[in-house]
Amino acid sequence: MPEGPSVRKFQLLTSPFVGQVVARVGGSSRKLNVKDLNALRLQDSQVHGKNLYLAFVAAEGPLGPTAEETVVQREAACEAHCPAQGGQGQVCAPHPCSQDEEPQQARCGAPEAAEGPGSWLRIHFGMFGSVRANEFSRANRANRRGDWKDPVPRLVLHFESGGFLVFYNCRLLWCCSPRADPASDLLSGEFHRGRALRALRAPHPVCCTLLDQRYFSGLGNIIKNEILYLARIHPLTPGSLLAVPDLEHLLDCAVQFSSEWLHNKLRGQGLHPQVYQKEQCPLGHPLMKGTFGPSGGFKRLTWWCPQCQPVVL
């Protein structure tokens, strides 16, 4: 699925449409009644980790409430409609290896209907998820049947200005508000290094801890593989066995790689991984490949170089 830098780029594509009114809606979503978005104004666009959030308000008035007022309104509604959750939007996994997804958002009221001013639409992208502005995605190759069929958009928002946004391969869900913690987002100015370092020092394989979205929101499998190679750390090394300078270096690699990936995306440049889905590392050593994850939990493919990333005993 798209990782933090990709979703950041998606958010930048949506931001020029903030303040505009939806004139027409289309798409194949079955979980969301897309017609509920008709005649609403796109009030705000935010990204938290791997999730994109769009705030919609009634079109009456110049711009409706501010983004801050919208959040307050939705939090109040969340507490009123979801008392069992106490207004909290995050659900934390008991073990870091199992937390490969963003913390779940509390849903208020009917998820398939617009809830009036201040409703936030959470967009979580699938493996080939994407956002297009003023253009549709076209097939670049034939499918298994030999047909050249264009991807079917999950949601299309046509605005009164004449422009439009197209969302592909994603899940759409109404939520109270974006409750993700910026302190866990590698691309946020509020990223909390101290908390991330404490998480890395846990006695769990670092390849699992790095995918814990509570501390590394937006970090996915590509970033995980690349930064472990850059830091020369074996993926199954328990964080508790690594020296603090090694963990600091790993964290530096995570922030730098994520930032550079985003910068390259904004310049239209592709990613050139060193180990992800490769057979050799840049030094010519053959790579190993394994599937690691918690017992009974989700497993992720991992590539590493036994020579550059030796086992820590």
Salt bridges, closest charged atoms under 4 A:
GLU75 OE2 - ARG179 NE 3.96
ASP100 OD2 - ARG300 NH1 2.62
GLU101 OE1 - HIS124 NE2 3.05
GLU115 OE1 - ARG74 NH2 2.39
GLU135 OE2 - ARG132 NH1 3.37
ASP150 OD2 - ARG138 NH1 2.97
ASP181 OD2 - ARG195 NH2 2.72
ASP185 OD2 - ARG8 NH2 3.16
ASP212 OD2 - ARG214 NH2 2.78
GLU248 OE1 - ARG193 NH2 2.72
ASP252 OD1 - ARG193 NH2 3.00
